[in-house]
Amino acid sequence: MSTTQDLEQTTTLRLASGNGPITRSILPHPSRDALPCELPIISLAPLFSSSLADRLELAQQIRQAATTNGFFYITSHGIPPFVTQEAEEAAFKFFRSPTEEKEKASMHKSLYKYGWKPPRTQRLNPFESVDHRESFSWRYDPRYDPSVDDVTKIPEEVRVMIKHDPDDYPWSAVSPDFKGAIIRYFQAVLALGRVLLRAFALSLGLEETAFDEKSRWPDLGMAVNYYPPLSMEEKEQEKGEETKVSIGSHTDFQLFTILGQDQVGGLQVLSRSGQWLNAKPIPGTFVVNFGDYMQRITNDKYVSTVHRVQNYSGKERLSMAFFFGFNLNETCEVLDSCVEEGEEPKYEAISCWEWTQRRVKMMHDVKGNGSY
C-alpha cells in the first residue's frame, strides 16, 4: 500500500492504539542514526539539586523533547553501573540456559501470562512478522516496592486491581541469582521513575508533587527482552509488505518507558516526518519515551512515538523495558495546563484501568481483523 507525498513514494505503516487503528506514512529511505537534536541527551543532575530553578530548567529540556520526537536519553540518573551490569549478566545467563530450565517459569503456568515467553510466540504488530525475541515479563507487585511498608494497608479499591500469581510465581521458578539481580534493577528504576515523574509534572506547569499520590501504587510492567540476530539473507528475501522485526512497530500504553539497552543496538524511532531513526546505544544512559496515556492527558502535546527493534547486528541483543503508569484506580482527564486558549480537550476522562483494558482490546481487535 503506497501513496505519493512530496514526490517521494511512501509506504503506510498500520498499528493499533487506544483510540483505534492508526497509520503512519514511512519515507522510502533506510534507517539512519538520529541526530542529537532528534534524540537529545539530557543530564538529570539538576533533578537532585535543592534549587527549584535548576529543576525547572531541566523540565523545559524535557518538554522540548516531549513535544518533538518524544524520545530522549538520560545521563546522571543515579543508578550505579553495577546494578545494570549484574541484571544484564543474569538475564543473558537465563536466556542462554536450556529450554527446559526456562519452561519452569513459562507464562503458560501463570494466571496472568507473567514469566518467560518462548521465541516466536509474540507478534506486537499483526502487519509485520512475528517478533523474533523471547522475553521474561511481570507487573507491579507491592511486595517488591521498597516504598510500601505494609501491603495490607493498600486501599482495597487499589489492591483488587493489582494482580499477581500465588506462590510468588514466576520468581519462585527462577534461580535466586536471576531474581535478585533483576529485582534490584527493577527497584532502582522504580525509584528513578518516581523522580522523573516529578520532573514531568514541572514540565507540564504543575506542582512538582502533583502526580505523587496518583502513582503511589503504580501500574508498572517490566519486560526483559532477548533478541537473537536476524539474518541479512532474511532481510533481502522479505516478501510482500511483511517487515522482519525483532519487535514490531508500536506505541507504549502508559505514561512513559525507561529502557536499558546493551551496546548492540537495534532500537528504531519513527520521526514526525516518517523517517526511521536509529537510537544507538550510549554507554551509561537510559532511553526514555512517552506513552499513549501521557499523550492523551496532555491533549496530544507530548508525543507517544512509534518504535520498533530490528537486530541485524549479527549478535544477540538484550534490553530491559520498564513501563510506568498511574495507580489503576486513578481517573485522569486532559490537564488544564495543556489546553490553550481557544482549544478544547480532545479526550474524555478515563481511568487507568479502563485505559489499559481498552488498549489491549484494540490491539486484539486489530489482530483479528486483517485490514482497516
Buried (B, 14 or more C-beta within 10 A) or exposed (E): EEEEEEEEEBBBBBBBBBBEBBEBBBBEEEBEEBEEEBBBEBBBEBBEEEEEEBBBEBBEBBBBBBBBBBBBBBBEBEBEEEBBEBBBBBBBEBBEBEEEBBBBBBBEBBEEBBBBBBBEBBBBBBBBBBBBBBBBBBBBBBEBBEEBEEEEEBEEEBBEBBEBBEEEBBBEBBBEEBBBBBBBBBBBBBBBBBEBBBBBBBBBEBEBEBBEEBBBBBBBBBBBBBBBBBEEEEEEEEEEEEBBBBBBBBBBBBBBBBBBBBEBBBBBBBBEEBBBBBBBBBEEBBBBBBBBBBBBBBBBBBBBBBBBBBBBBEBBBBBBBBBBBBBBBBEBEBBEBBBEEEEEBBBEEBBBBEBBEBBEEBBEEBBEEEEE
